[in-house]
Amino acid sequence: MTGAVARLAIDAVVDIDKIDDVVHVGRPVHSMGGASSVFKLTEEGGEAVRVTVKFGRVSVQNIEVVEGLKVGDRIILSDTSAWDGAEKIRLK
């Protein structure tokens, strides 16, 4: 192969399956599929409220939304375990 170099590191994405007409989001920390609660940002963006979401198929970076979110909803993907007892958080 012309231009190939031994021991050259590359980054790649391997598509195993392509699924059309699916709502998906970035994969929240600790989510493995099934039902989970996440914080969804309000329309104003100054607060986030806890919602229950049913997730489906999972990849390294994304997760399928089966129910609980709609196209355009924004959620917090980072670790929110510090607010496990809260139903609403205020964002700065």
C-alpha positions as CSV (number, residue, x, y, z in Angstrom):
1,M,0.0,0.0,0.0
2,T,1.5,3.3,-1.1
3,G,2.1,5.8,1.8
4,A,1.5,3.2,4.6
5,V,3.8,3.5,7.5
6,A,4.3,0.7,10.1
7,R,3.2,1.5,13.7
8,L,1.3,4.6,12.6
9,A,-1.4,5.5,15.1
10,I,-4.8,6.4,13.7
11,D,-8.2,7.4,15.1
12,A,-11.2,5.8,13.5
13,V,-14.9,5.1,13.9
14,V,-16.3,1.7,12.9
15,D,-20.0,1.7,12.0
16,I,-21.4,-1.7,12.9
17,D,-25.0,-0.8,12.3
18,K,-27.0,2.2,10.9
19,I,-30.4,2.9,12.3
20,D,-32.7,5.4,10.7
21,D,-35.4,7.5,12.4
22,V,-34.0,7.2,15.9
23,V,-33.8,9.9,18.6
24,H,-30.5,9.8,20.3
25,V,-28.4,11.9,22.7
26,G,-24.8,11.9,23.9
27,R,-24.4,9.1,26.4
28,P,-24.9,10.4,30.0
29,V,-22.3,9.2,32.6
30,H,-23.3,5.8,34.1
31,S,-26.1,5.1,31.6
32,M,-26.3,1.6,30.3
33,G,-29.7,1.5,28.7
34,G,-33.1,0.9,30.3
35,A,-34.8,3.5,32.5
36,S,-32.8,6.2,34.0
37,S,-33.3,9.7,35.4
38,V,-31.4,12.6,33.9
39,F,-31.6,16.4,34.2
40,K,-33.3,18.1,31.3
41,L,-32.6,21.8,30.7
42,T,-35.7,24.1,30.8
43,E,-36.4,26.2,27.8
44,E,-34.9,29.2,29.4
45,G,-31.8,27.2,30.2
46,G,-31.4,28.5,33.8
47,E,-32.6,25.4,35.4
48,A,-32.7,21.6,34.8
49,V,-35.4,19.3,36.0
50,R,-35.1,15.6,36.7
51,V,-37.0,13.4,34.1
52,T,-37.2,9.7,33.7
53,V,-36.0,8.5,30.3
54,K,-36.2,5.0,28.8
55,F,-33.0,4.4,26.8
56,G,-32.5,1.7,24.2
57,R,-29.4,0.7,22.2
58,V,-26.1,2.0,23.5
59,S,-22.8,3.0,21.7
60,V,-19.6,4.4,23.2
61,Q,-20.7,8.0,22.6
62,N,-24.5,7.9,22.0
63,I,-27.6,6.3,23.4
64,E,-31.0,5.7,21.8
65,V,-34.0,7.5,23.5
66,V,-37.1,5.2,23.5
67,E,-39.3,7.6,25.6
68,G,-39.1,10.5,27.9
69,L,-37.3,13.0,25.6
70,K,-38.1,14.6,22.3
71,V,-36.1,16.1,19.5
72,G,-34.5,19.3,20.7
73,D,-34.4,18.5,24.4
74,R,-31.1,19.2,26.1
75,I,-29.8,17.1,29.0
76,I,-26.8,17.1,31.3
77,L,-24.4,14.4,30.3
78,S,-21.9,14.8,33.1
79,D,-22.0,13.2,36.5
80,T,-24.9,14.5,38.5
81,S,-24.7,12.1,41.4
82,A,-24.1,15.0,43.9
83,W,-27.7,16.0,43.3
84,D,-29.3,12.5,43.6
85,G,-31.9,13.9,46.0
86,A,-32.9,16.9,43.9
87,E,-35.7,17.2,41.5
88,K,-34.5,20.5,40.1
89,I,-31.1,22.3,39.9
90,R,-30.3,25.9,39.1
91,L,-27.5,26.5,36.5
92,K,-25.1,29.3,36.4
